[in-house]
Amino acid sequence: AALYDCKAAIRCLKAHAKELKLDPNRIGVMGGSAGGHLTGLVSMTTGKKEFDGDGPFKDQTTDIRSAIVLAGPADVLTMNKDKTGEGSLLFFGVSAQENPNLYAQASAITHVRPGVPPTIFIEGEKDTVKIGRAEMMEKLKALGIETSLHTLKDAPHPFWMSDPWCAETVDIADEF
């Protein structure tokens, strides 16, 4: 449902692009932590209609041009395979042991393929939510898709909420 909500928001932006003075062909996504997980998933499922969900503005695509993942896990299956966290149970409704396929489908790394948009990663040096990021970057690079990692010195999770890391994050995002 969270992915479907993100995709509905993209369709809404595109449907109202003229009044919002946006270029509907230049929309990117950015999010941190759980939002970083969804950012990666939105990015990697671009063009996969089966992940668009229901909702308004079905005449619009959910394709995006770029993504910036802030300390979000790229592989929620690996992240949860040996544990049952309350947050994951609330989000997925089942554990990874009960439904590994659901967790795999909810992992951005599962959907890396030709044609996905450039995706960069920003993480804090002291952050621990990096599961699957290195492997996902390897897959993207192997396909010739732009990707890079920016590690902010001494930054904790969630670094984007306070300076100096918020300002650094904005600068990196603006350059990208």
Backbone bond lengths (Angstrom), bond angles and torsions (degrees), N, CA, C in turn:
res aa  C-N    CA-C-N  psi(-1)  N-CA   C-N-CA  omega(-1)  CA-C   N-CA-C  phi
1 A - - - 1.462 - - 1.526 110.99 -
2 A 1.326 117.07 -37.22 1.467 119.65 -179.58 1.533 110.83 -64.49
3 L 1.328 116.13 -41.46 1.464 120.12 177.33 1.527 110.15 -63.71
4 Y 1.316 116.60 -44.12 1.468 120.25 179.03 1.530 111.16 -60.69
5 D 1.332 117.22 -37.70 1.467 120.62 177.52 1.526 110.83 -64.04
6 C 1.324 116.46 -42.34 1.476 120.10 177.73 1.523 110.71 -61.53
7 K 1.316 116.12 -44.19 1.466 120.38 -179.55 1.528 110.75 -65.84
8 A 1.341 117.91 -37.86 1.469 121.43 177.17 1.532 110.39 -64.18
9 A 1.319 117.01 -37.96 1.470 120.74 178.38 1.530 110.64 -64.22
10 I 1.319 117.37 -39.72 1.474 120.69 177.80 1.520 110.11 -64.15
11 R 1.327 117.10 -44.67 1.470 120.37 177.83 1.523 111.03 -61.23
12 C 1.319 117.07 -39.62 1.466 121.54 179.04 1.529 110.46 -63.53
13 L 1.327 117.00 -45.14 1.470 120.57 177.26 1.524 110.95 -58.66
14 K 1.314 116.38 -44.18 1.462 120.02 -179.56 1.525 111.42 -66.73
15 A 1.326 117.14 -38.64 1.466 120.68 -179.83 1.526 111.18 -66.59
16 H 1.327 117.09 -30.03 1.465 121.82 -178.15 1.530 112.19 -108.04
17 A 1.317 116.81 18.10 1.469 121.00 -174.74 1.522 112.73 -57.50
18 K 1.308 116.97 -42.64 1.465 119.18 -176.99 1.522 111.18 -62.36
19 E 1.320 116.76 -49.40 1.466 119.17 -178.86 1.530 112.22 -68.89
20 L 1.322 117.25 -27.18 1.459 121.34 177.68 1.524 112.58 -87.97
21 K 1.335 115.26 -3.97 1.472 122.46 -179.29 1.538 111.09 58.85
22 L 1.341 113.84 48.44 1.462 121.54 177.96 1.515 109.80 -114.67
23 D 1.315 115.63 151.87 1.455 120.59 170.36 1.529 106.77 -90.20
24 P 1.328 118.40 110.20 1.462 120.27 -176.08 1.522 113.96 -64.84
25 N 1.321 116.60 -12.73 1.461 120.81 178.82 1.525 112.80 -95.39
26 R 1.344 116.03 5.79 1.470 119.82 -178.67 1.524 111.08 -130.74
27 I 1.306 116.92 44.00 1.459 121.23 179.60 1.522 109.09 -97.62
28 G 1.321 115.01 132.01 1.455 121.79 175.85 1.516 108.96 -123.45
29 V 1.314 116.23 169.43 1.459 121.22 179.26 1.524 109.81 -126.75
30 M 1.333 114.26 152.71 1.465 121.07 -179.29 1.522 107.57 -152.86
31 G 1.324 116.49 135.56 1.455 119.60 177.78 1.502 111.12 -163.08
32 G 1.333 114.62 158.68 1.448 120.58 -177.56 1.506 114.01 -118.56
33 S 1.327 115.43 144.90 1.458 124.82 178.71 1.527 109.85 61.69
34 A 1.332 118.78 -116.25 1.468 119.75 176.11 1.520 109.73 -61.90
35 G 1.328 116.96 -34.96 1.464 121.00 174.72 1.516 111.75 -67.76
36 G 1.332 117.16 -28.86 1.455 121.18 174.62 1.518 111.07 -69.62
37 H 1.328 115.83 -38.65 1.465 120.22 174.46 1.521 109.39 -58.49
38 L 1.344 116.97 -48.63 1.468 120.82 -179.24 1.525 111.53 -66.68
39 T 1.321 117.84 -35.43 1.462 121.06 176.87 1.519 110.42 -59.88
40 G 1.320 116.76 -47.59 1.461 120.21 177.91 1.514 111.98 -62.16
41 L 1.321 116.63 -40.69 1.459 120.93 -178.79 1.529 111.34 -69.21
42 V 1.327 117.66 -41.75 1.472 121.21 175.68 1.525 109.52 -59.69
43 S 1.322 115.69 -45.66 1.461 120.96 -178.28 1.523 112.24 -61.99
44 M 1.324 116.28 -48.97 1.461 120.01 -174.73 1.530 113.19 -76.13
45 T 1.334 118.16 -18.11 1.469 120.25 177.42 1.524 111.71 -98.42
46 T 1.324 117.00 8.73 1.462 120.08 174.43 1.525 109.05 -54.77
47 G 1.321 115.72 130.01 1.455 120.87 179.15 1.512 114.75 85.22
48 K 1.318 118.18 -4.91 1.467 121.76 177.55 1.534 107.85 -98.85
49 K 1.317 115.81 95.01 1.464 122.07 -175.11 1.526 113.67 -55.77
50 E 1.333 117.39 -31.35 1.459 119.90 -178.05 1.529 112.87 -65.42
51 F 1.348 117.01 -10.78 1.459 121.20 177.81 1.525 112.69 -105.10
52 D 1.338 117.87 6.76 1.460 121.05 -178.05 1.523 113.65 -79.16
53 G 1.321 118.28 -25.57 1.455 120.97 179.92 1.514 112.26 71.04
54 D 1.315 114.67 -176.70 1.456 121.07 177.10 1.521 108.70 -93.78
55 G 1.295 115.08 177.77 1.454 119.37 178.15 1.504 110.93 132.10
56 P 1.308 114.91 -178.91 1.472 120.11 -175.96 1.532 113.01 -74.24
57 F 1.314 113.86 167.76 1.475 123.35 173.49 1.531 112.66 61.34
58 K 1.314 116.33 41.59 1.460 121.25 -178.61 1.531 112.46 -64.88
59 D 1.342 117.29 -12.05 1.453 119.95 177.09 1.534 111.62 -77.80
60 Q 1.324 117.20 -6.74 1.461 122.53 179.75 1.532 109.77 -101.64
61 T 1.326 116.34 150.16 1.469 119.80 175.79 1.528 109.98 -86.47
62 T 1.309 115.64 163.86 1.465 120.65 175.09 1.531 110.89 -105.47
63 D 1.329 116.53 14.24 1.459 120.23 179.56 1.525 109.59 -65.08
64 I 1.318 115.09 140.53 1.460 121.21 176.01 1.521 109.17 -123.16
65 R 1.335 115.89 167.66 1.466 121.08 -176.46 1.520 114.10 -102.29
66 S 1.358 116.84 -22.91 1.461 119.32 -176.98 1.527 109.80 -162.25
67 A 1.329 114.29 163.31 1.463 119.50 178.70 1.523 110.25 -146.03
68 I 1.339 114.07 144.38 1.464 121.04 175.84 1.531 106.85 -127.18
69 V 1.330 115.56 111.45 1.458 122.16 -178.66 1.529 108.31 -95.84
70 L 1.324 115.51 119.31 1.459 121.26 178.07 1.528 108.52 -102.88
71 A 1.319 116.44 103.55 1.466 122.19 174.21 1.519 113.22 49.29
72 G 1.310 116.33 47.08 1.462 120.60 178.06 1.508 110.65 -112.97
73 P 1.320 117.87 142.54 1.464 119.83 179.01 1.526 111.79 -70.74
74 A 1.310 116.60 137.70 1.469 121.89 177.99 1.525 111.30 -95.36
75 D 1.335 116.01 -15.66 1.470 120.59 -176.90 1.527 109.31 -134.46
76 V 1.335 116.38 86.82 1.467 119.76 -177.84 1.528 112.61 -74.48
77 L 1.321 117.47 -18.94 1.469 119.63 175.02 1.524 109.93 -67.22
78 T 1.329 116.64 -53.28 1.465 120.43 178.61 1.520 110.67 -61.37
79 M 1.312 117.09 -39.33 1.460 122.33 -179.12 1.535 111.41 -60.60
80 N 1.320 117.09 -31.58 1.467 121.46 -173.72 1.526 115.07 -113.09
81 K 1.333 118.52 2.09 1.468 120.24 -171.02 1.521 114.00 -63.86
82 D 1.320 117.88 -31.58 1.467 120.52 -177.12 1.521 113.76 -108.65
83 K 1.331 116.84 11.03 1.458 118.84 -178.56 1.519 109.68 -147.06
84 T 1.298 114.91 165.98 1.460 121.04 177.14 1.522 106.69 -128.59
85 G 1.328 115.72 92.68 1.452 120.62 -179.66 1.524 111.33 -85.64
86 E 1.327 115.34 143.93 1.466 120.16 -179.18 1.530 111.68 -59.50
87 G 1.324 116.90 -40.55 1.463 120.19 179.74 1.516 112.40 -62.17
88 S 1.315 115.86 -42.65 1.466 119.87 178.93 1.526 111.08 -66.67
89 L 1.318 116.52 -40.28 1.465 119.74 178.04 1.529 110.86 -62.76
90 L 1.322 116.62 -41.16 1.466 120.05 178.29 1.525 111.14 -66.27
91 F 1.326 117.01 -38.77 1.460 121.75 -177.13 1.528 112.10 -73.42
92 F 1.328 116.71 -46.64 1.465 121.35 -174.78 1.522 114.44 -95.79
93 G 1.327 117.32 -22.00 1.461 120.22 -179.07 1.513 114.16 85.77
94 V 1.331 116.94 -12.89 1.465 123.42 178.32 1.527 108.33 -146.90
95 S 1.320 115.51 164.73 1.461 119.15 177.11 1.525 110.08 -83.60
96 A 1.314 115.99 165.94 1.468 121.08 176.64 1.522 110.74 -65.98
97 Q 1.322 116.88 -29.63 1.459 120.25 178.02 1.531 110.48 -69.07
98 E 1.336 116.80 -35.27 1.464 121.30 -179.27 1.525 112.38 -76.38
99 N 1.342 117.15 -34.65 1.460 119.67 -177.56 1.537 110.37 -144.99
100 P 1.332 116.95 73.63 1.468 119.83 -178.87 1.528 112.73 -61.94
101 N 1.332 118.10 -30.60 1.462 120.56 179.71 1.526 111.36 -63.12
102 L 1.330 117.46 -40.02 1.466 120.94 177.78 1.523 110.31 -60.74
103 Y 1.320 116.94 -45.54 1.466 121.43 -179.91 1.538 110.93 -65.75
104 A 1.327 116.63 -37.64 1.468 119.77 177.01 1.524 110.38 -64.53
105 Q 1.336 117.27 -44.47 1.472 120.72 179.52 1.521 111.65 -65.32
106 A 1.334 117.27 -26.94 1.463 121.83 179.45 1.525 112.17 -88.08
107 S 1.314 116.98 5.35 1.465 122.26 179.51 1.521 109.71 -100.29
108 A 1.327 115.93 122.54 1.467 120.84 -179.16 1.526 111.56 -55.46
109 I 1.311 117.13 -38.83 1.463 121.53 -176.93 1.530 112.15 -58.31
110 T 1.316 117.43 -29.04 1.468 122.66 179.83 1.525 112.04 -63.19
111 H 1.324 116.75 -28.23 1.464 121.74 -170.25 1.534 114.16 -105.07
112 V 1.321 118.02 7.17 1.461 120.52 178.09 1.528 108.49 -63.06
113 R 1.337 115.76 128.15 1.464 121.19 -178.43 1.526 108.27 -163.56
114 P 1.318 117.84 168.23 1.467 119.43 177.63 1.532 110.52 -57.84
115 G 1.315 115.46 141.93 1.459 120.97 175.89 1.516 115.47 95.25
116 V 1.339 118.02 -6.49 1.460 118.06 176.51 1.531 108.71 -74.56
117 P 1.324 117.27 155.34 1.455 119.65 -175.26 1.532 113.69 -74.36
118 P 1.320 115.95 160.73 1.463 120.03 173.31 1.532 109.48 -54.66
119 T 1.316 116.04 136.41 1.459 121.20 -176.60 1.523 108.72 -138.81
120 I 1.338 115.28 121.68 1.463 119.49 176.96 1.521 109.56 -110.77
121 F 1.308 114.87 162.65 1.453 122.39 -176.55 1.525 109.03 -126.18
122 I 1.319 115.54 133.70 1.460 121.87 173.54 1.523 106.27 -123.11
123 E 1.328 115.57 129.66 1.460 119.29 179.88 1.513 110.37 -142.91
124 G 1.309 114.97 157.57 1.450 120.58 176.60 1.511 110.84 -84.30
125 E 1.311 115.41 145.43 1.466 120.93 178.73 1.533 111.24 -56.97
126 K 1.332 117.53 -34.31 1.461 121.87 -178.53 1.528 112.56 -97.00
127 D 1.311 116.86 6.28 1.452 121.49 -178.41 1.521 109.98 -77.99
128 T 1.329 116.94 146.78 1.458 121.07 -179.86 1.526 112.92 -113.00
129 V 1.336 118.19 -4.04 1.470 121.28 -176.85 1.535 109.13 -89.23
130 K 1.332 115.51 74.48 1.463 121.01 -175.49 1.525 111.91 -126.59
131 I 1.316 117.96 12.63 1.454 121.96 -171.73 1.525 111.94 -63.01
132 G 1.321 116.45 119.08 1.454 122.37 178.07 1.519 115.27 88.22
133 R 1.319 117.14 -9.23 1.467 119.54 -176.60 1.530 112.08 -62.78
134 A 1.319 118.16 -48.40 1.470 121.05 -178.44 1.527 111.06 -62.08
135 E 1.315 116.72 -42.81 1.461 121.18 179.75 1.535 111.39 -66.69
136 M 1.321 115.80 -38.20 1.471 119.14 178.20 1.526 110.51 -66.53
137 M 1.315 116.69 -41.03 1.461 119.94 177.47 1.527 111.26 -62.01
138 E 1.327 117.18 -39.76 1.468 120.68 177.48 1.520 110.72 -60.15
139 K 1.339 116.41 -43.82 1.463 120.37 178.90 1.525 111.38 -63.43
140 L 1.327 116.79 -43.58 1.467 120.86 179.16 1.528 110.57 -62.19
141 K 1.321 116.61 -46.96 1.467 120.84 179.68 1.526 111.52 -60.89
142 A 1.327 116.82 -40.67 1.470 120.83 179.83 1.526 111.39 -61.69
143 L 1.324 116.43 -27.49 1.473 121.25 178.87 1.532 111.99 -91.78
144 G 1.329 117.30 -0.56 1.460 121.01 -179.53 1.523 113.22 76.71
145 I 1.327 117.31 22.16 1.462 121.87 179.92 1.521 108.52 -94.57
146 E 1.326 115.82 130.59 1.458 120.99 -177.81 1.522 110.68 -58.05
147 T 1.331 114.84 130.58 1.452 122.05 175.14 1.517 108.08 -155.99
148 S 1.311 116.04 152.25 1.460 120.16 176.50 1.522 108.33 -158.84
149 L 1.323 114.76 163.55 1.455 122.15 179.24 1.517 108.91 -120.89
150 H 1.305 115.27 134.03 1.464 122.32 176.04 1.527 106.52 -123.78
151 T 1.329 116.56 114.93 1.456 121.60 -179.75 1.526 108.54 -106.28
152 L 1.328 116.20 122.11 1.464 121.24 -176.81 1.529 110.08 -90.53
153 K 1.320 115.21 125.48 1.472 122.40 -175.12 1.528 111.38 -59.97
154 D 1.335 113.92 131.77 1.466 123.56 177.07 1.528 114.40 61.42
155 A 1.311 118.06 9.63 1.467 120.87 -174.92 1.530 111.82 -79.36
156 P 1.340 115.97 134.52 1.462 120.91 175.92 1.529 110.73 -92.27
157 H 1.299 115.57 -174.66 1.473 121.72 171.32 1.524 105.85 -99.71
158 P 1.279 123.19 122.66 1.460 133.37 3.34 1.530 111.96 -99.52
159 F 1.287 117.21 103.45 1.464 123.58 -175.67 1.522 113.64 -62.11
160 W 1.325 118.29 -30.14 1.461 122.19 -174.50 1.527 113.21 -71.39
161 M 1.329 116.69 -5.21 1.462 120.82 -176.86 1.533 112.76 -91.08
162 S 1.333 118.46 -8.34 1.459 119.23 -177.84 1.533 110.58 -148.99
163 D 1.320 114.16 154.57 1.465 119.98 177.43 1.515 109.65 -82.62
164 P 1.322 116.40 151.84 1.464 127.90 12.93 1.521 114.02 -84.54
165 W 1.354 116.94 -6.36 1.462 120.35 -171.94 1.522 113.17 -71.56
166 C 1.331 117.19 -30.80 1.473 119.29 177.67 1.527 109.41 -62.26
167 A 1.323 116.10 -47.04 1.468 120.16 179.98 1.535 110.68 -62.91
168 E 1.320 117.54 -40.46 1.465 120.95 177.89 1.528 110.69 -63.10
169 T 1.322 115.95 -41.56 1.471 121.27 179.07 1.523 110.35 -61.71
170 V 1.330 116.34 -43.74 1.475 120.40 179.20 1.521 110.05 -62.99
171 D 1.330 117.20 -42.11 1.467 120.24 -179.96 1.531 111.25 -63.32
172 I 1.320 117.30 -43.33 1.461 121.45 179.88 1.541 109.52 -64.33
173 A 1.328 115.97 -45.41 1.468 120.56 -179.86 1.517 110.61 -62.70
174 D 1.323 117.03 -42.69 1.466 120.98 -179.46 1.531 111.09 -63.58
175 E 1.316 117.15 -41.56 1.468 120.27 178.55 1.511 111.27 -65.75
176 F 1.329 117.82 -39.71 1.460 122.46 179.58 1.516 109.86 -65.84
